[in-house]
Amino acid sequence: MTWIPWNTQLRELAKQCQYLQALTLYRQMMRCGSTPNAFSFPFALKPSASLHLPFSGQQLHCQVIKSGCSPEPFVITSLISMYCKFNSLVNARKVFDENPISNQLTVCYNALISGYALNSRVSYVIALFCRMMEMGLPVNLVTMLGLIPVLSEPGYISLRMSFHCCCVKLGLNLDFSVANCILTMYVKCGAIELARNLFDEMPKKGLITWNAMISGYAQNGLAANVLELYKKMEGADVGRDVEQRIESSGLRLNPFLNNALINMYARCGNLVKVRATFDGMPVKTLVSWTAIIGGYGIHGYGEIAVELFDEMIKSGIRPNGAKFPGPENYSCMLNLLGRAGRLNEALELIKSMQVKPDGAVWGALLGACKIHRNVEIAELAFEQVIKFEPMNIGYYVLLSNIYSEAENLEGVLKVLE
């Protein structure tokens, strides 16, 4: 075989995230006596990094050195990215420092900045960025998209604003992805006023933009602002715009996009659209079911939500911690089952959780026990919930009331002790 077919195949396999097949093809190429070149290595290094195979990565690095491809920019950046994914920042920095050409290329700085950011090394990120500026190297979108997320950590308020100003000065803030990244940074660190100022200044707002700002208000307990943005979002017809783009690009059957649409319509309270989108999906995943169940649940349609939960179970899909997104969704489902008096099913749902149940989950079950006067499950839920919130007097009062309604004086006295 000649160079082009091998490298083309490697590139396509890596591009399609078929990493194991890419490494197998690379070994096949070596066995056939073909020598890899600077165009081959990046497509073998990326799969090693993605599959987290340090030994394979080190072997490839040795072959890079042996082949004389070490000074090639794309090989350097691939090696840096690989070592950063292995959490081997010392080796990543060594690759950068041992290649003089790295100091002259933005792409090499970008790779190391992204790697440090991935490993939450804020001071290293900033030092490298400052060095880059001192060298007079151009800063681009990739630089900022790699750097800004690390500034979401607590503190660094002046740094955040400095980098925002830097983006404005360089005109990078006009890029949609950079603007969204800065907005998300402000939201995550609780700088809601700065986030809103940026949001209002953005001439173009996509679904990610609206979701980031709404989530920021929700996380900070600003319910009135959440409702205000929901109404504006619906008025801006964001959903229609997204739908039209999906239709025109032929992606209507993409489950990930449909799940996003269900969540968006649910947040806007448009349950007709929620149901229409859900019913139109040929394949419904656990994420799809979670989205529609939660959508009906948060708008007070508990009975429909429970019916949907039953349909989900009958279809053979069961909630699990890997895809049922976090304890908060379990709390919502438990509230719904609890209101319907299906306490044993609620308890079984908790036992099936692959994420650790938190206080909200056990508290939801305890509250349901009060409604339906189930002492046995209430005792179990109480025993668990006070492990998370031992000083929450509300749970003690709740259990005492459950005992009182069951005319269990011994239980009441036990709580009062």
SVG drawing of the C-alpha trace seen along z (x, -y; Angstrom):
<svg xmlns="http://www.w3.org/2000/svg" viewBox="-54 -46 69 54">
<polyline fill="none" stroke="black" stroke-width="0.4" points="0.0,0.0 1.1,-3.6 1.0,-6.5 -2.3,-7.9 -4.6,-4.9 -3.2,-4.1 -3.3,-7.7 -6.8,-8.3 -8.1,-5.2 -6.5,-6.2 -8.0,-9.7 -11.5,-8.4 -11.5,-5.9 -10.2,-8.5 -12.7,-11.1 -15.5,-8.6 -14.3,-7.8 -13.5,-4.2 -10.4,-4.3 -9.8,-0.6 -10.1,0.0 -7.7,-2.9 -5.0,-1.4 -5.6,2.1 -5.1,0.5 -1.9,-1.3 -0.5,2.0 -1.5,3.7 0.3,0.9 3.5,1.5 3.3,5.3 3.1,4.6 6.4,2.8 5.0,-0.7 6.7,-3.4 4.4,-6.0 5.0,-9.6 3.9,-13.0 0.4,-12.5 0.0,-9.0 1.0,-9.7 -1.8,-12.2 -4.4,-9.6 -2.8,-6.9 -2.0,-9.2 -5.6,-10.4 -7.1,-6.9 -4.4,-6.0 -5.4,-9.1 -9.2,-8.5 -8.9,-4.9 -6.5,-5.9 -3.7,-3.5 -0.5,-5.1 1.7,-2.2 0.5,-2.4 1.0,-6.2 4.6,-5.8 5.4,-3.3 4.0,-5.7 6.1,-8.5 9.2,-6.3 8.3,-5.7 7.8,-9.4 11.3,-10.1 12.8,-7.2 11.1,-8.5 12.4,-12.0 8.9,-13.5 9.3,-15.2 9.5,-18.7 6.3,-18.4 3.6,-20.8 0.6,-18.5 2.7,-15.6 3.8,-17.9 0.2,-19.0 -1.0,-15.4 1.6,-14.3 0.9,-17.2 -2.9,-16.5 -2.3,-12.8 -0.2,-13.2 -2.6,-15.7 -5.4,-13.2 -3.2,-10.7 -2.9,-13.4 0.9,-13.3 1.5,-17.0 5.2,-16.7 5.6,-14.7 3.3,-17.1 5.4,-20.1 8.6,-18.1 7.3,-17.6 6.6,-21.3 9.9,-22.5 12.1,-20.1 10.8,-21.3 12.1,-24.8 9.4,-25.3 6.7,-25.1 7.6,-28.6 6.8,-29.9 3.4,-28.3 0.0,-29.3 -1.3,-25.8 1.3,-24.3 0.4,-26.8 -3.3,-26.1 -2.7,-22.3 -0.8,-22.8 -3.3,-25.5 -6.2,-23.2 -4.4,-20.4 -3.6,-22.4 -7.2,-23.7 -8.5,-20.1 -6.5,-19.3 -7.6,-22.5 -4.1,-24.0 -5.2,-27.6 -1.8,-29.2 -0.1,-27.2 -2.8,-28.3 -2.4,-31.9 1.4,-31.8 1.5,-30.1 -1.0,-32.6 1.1,-35.5 4.2,-33.9 2.3,-33.6 1.4,-37.3 5.1,-38.2 6.2,-36.2 3.8,-38.2 2.0,-35.1 -1.6,-35.6 -4.4,-34.5 -7.3,-32.8 -10.7,-31.3 -9.1,-27.9 -6.9,-29.7 -9.8,-31.4 -12.2,-28.3 -9.4,-26.3 -8.6,-29.0 -11.9,-30.5 -13.6,-27.4 -10.9,-27.0 -11.8,-30.5 -15.2,-29.2 -13.5,-28.1 -14.2,-30.2 -12.3,-33.4 -10.4,-35.0 -13.1,-37.6 -10.5,-40.2 -8.9,-37.7 -12.3,-36.7 -13.0,-40.3 -9.5,-40.8 -9.8,-37.9 -13.3,-39.1 -11.8,-42.5 -9.0,-40.8 -11.6,-39.0 -13.4,-42.3 -10.1,-44.0 -9.2,-41.1 -12.7,-41.0 -13.1,-37.4 -16.2,-38.1 -18.1,-38.5 -17.7,-34.8 -20.9,-33.0 -19.0,-30.1 -16.7,-32.4 -19.5,-34.6 -21.4,-31.5 -18.2,-30.3 -17.8,-33.6 -21.5,-33.7 -21.2,-30.1 -18.1,-31.1 -19.9,-34.0 -22.9,-31.9 -20.9,-29.1 -19.0,-31.4 -22.2,-33.2 -21.5,-36.5 -25.1,-36.7 -25.3,-40.4 -22.2,-40.3 -23.7,-37.2 -27.0,-39.1 -25.2,-42.2 -23.4,-40.0 -26.6,-38.1 -28.4,-41.3 -25.6,-42.6 -25.4,-39.5 -27.0,-40.2 -27.5,-36.5 -28.8,-34.1 -29.0,-30.3 -30.5,-27.6 -27.2,-27.2 -27.2,-30.9 -30.8,-30.8 -30.2,-27.6 -27.0,-29.0 -28.7,-32.1 -31.8,-30.4 -29.7,-27.8 -27.7,-30.6 -30.9,-32.2 -32.2,-28.8 -29.0,-27.8 -29.1,-31.1 -32.7,-30.8 -33.9,-33.7 -37.3,-32.2 -38.8,-35.4 -35.9,-35.9 -36.2,-32.4 -39.9,-32.9 -39.1,-36.2 -36.5,-34.6 -38.8,-31.6 -41.4,-34.0 -38.8,-36.0 -37.4,-32.7 -40.8,-31.6 -41.5,-35.1 -38.2,-35.0 -39.4,-31.7 -36.1,-30.0 -37.8,-26.6 -39.2,-27.3 -35.8,-28.5 -34.1,-25.4 -36.8,-23.1 -36.4,-24.8 -32.7,-24.3 -33.1,-20.6 -35.6,-20.1 -33.4,-21.8 -30.3,-19.8 -32.2,-16.5 -31.5,-15.8 -35.2,-15.3 -34.5,-11.7 -31.4,-12.5 -32.4,-11.4 -30.0,-13.9 -31.5,-16.9 -35.0,-15.7 -34.2,-15.2 -32.9,-18.8 -36.1,-20.0 -38.2,-18.2 -36.3,-19.8 -36.5,-23.2 -40.3,-23.0 -40.8,-21.6 -39.0,-24.6 -41.2,-26.9 -44.3,-25.1 -45.3,-24.0 -46.4,-20.5 -48.2,-20.1 -44.9,-20.5 -43.2,-18.2 -45.6,-15.4 -45.5,-15.9 -41.7,-15.8 -41.7,-12.7 -44.3,-10.8 -42.5,-11.6 -39.3,-9.9 -38.9,-6.4 -36.4,-5.4 -36.9,-6.7 -34.0,-6.5 -34.0,-6.8 -33.0,-10.4 -36.1,-11.0 -38.4,-9.4 -36.7,-11.3 -37.2,-14.6 -40.9,-14.1 -41.7,-12.7 -39.9,-15.6 -41.6,-18.1 -45.1,-16.9 -44.1,-16.6 -42.8,-20.2 -45.9,-21.6 -48.2,-19.8 -49.4,-16.9 -48.3,-14.2 -50.8,-11.6 -49.7,-11.8 -46.0,-11.7 -46.7,-8.5 -48.5,-7.0 -45.5,-7.8 -43.2,-6.2 -45.3,-3.0 -45.1,-3.1 -41.3,-3.5 -41.0,-0.4 -43.3,1.6 -41.2,0.7 -38.2,2.4 -36.4,-0.8 -35.4,-1.2 -33.8,-4.2 -30.1,-3.9 -27.5,-6.2 -25.5,-6.4 -28.3,-8.0 -31.0,-9.1 -29.3,-12.4 -28.6,-12.7 -30.5,-12.5 -32.6,-15.5 -34.5,-13.6 -35.0,-10.7 -36.5,-13.2 -39.0,-14.4 -40.0,-10.8 -40.2,-9.8 -42.5,-12.8 -44.8,-11.7 -44.9,-8.0 -45.3,-9.1 -48.3,-11.3 -49.8,-8.4 -49.4,-6.3 -47.0,-3.9 -44.5,-3.9 -43.1,-0.4 -42.3,-1.2 -40.7,-4.5 -38.5,-2.5 -37.5,0.0 -36.6,-2.9 -34.2,-4.2 -32.7,-0.8 -32.1,-0.6 -30.2,-3.9 -26.6,-3.6 -25.8,-7.1 -25.9,-7.5 -29.3,-8.7 -29.0,-12.2 -31.1,-13.9 -33.6,-15.2 -34.4,-11.7 -35.0,-10.3 -36.8,-13.5 -39.2,-13.1 -40.0,-9.5 -40.5,-10.6 -42.9,-13.3 -44.9,-10.8 -45.1,-8.5 -46.8,-11.4 -49.5,-11.7 -50.2,-7.9 -49.5,-7.2 -46.9,-4.5 -44.9,-4.2 -42.6,-1.4 -41.2,-3.1 -41.2,-6.4 -38.8,-5.0 -36.5,-3.7 -36.5,-7.0 -36.0,-9.1 -33.0,-6.9 -31.3,-7.7 -32.3,-11.4 -30.9,-12.5 -27.5,-11.2 -27.4,-14.0 -29.3,-16.7 -29.1,-15.8 -29.9,-19.3 -33.0,-19.7 -35.8,-19.9 -38.5,-19.6 -37.7,-15.9 -38.1,-15.2 -41.5,-17.0 -42.6,-15.1 -41.8,-11.7 -43.4,-12.7 -46.6,-13.7 -46.6,-10.3 -46.4,-8.5 -49.1,-10.7 -51.5,-10.1 -50.8,-6.3 -51.5,-6.7 -48.0,-5.4 -47.2,-7.2 -44.0,-5.3 -42.8,-6.5 -43.6,-10.1 -41.7,-9.9 -38.7,-8.4 -38.5,-11.3 -38.8,-13.8 -35.9,-12.2"/>
</svg>
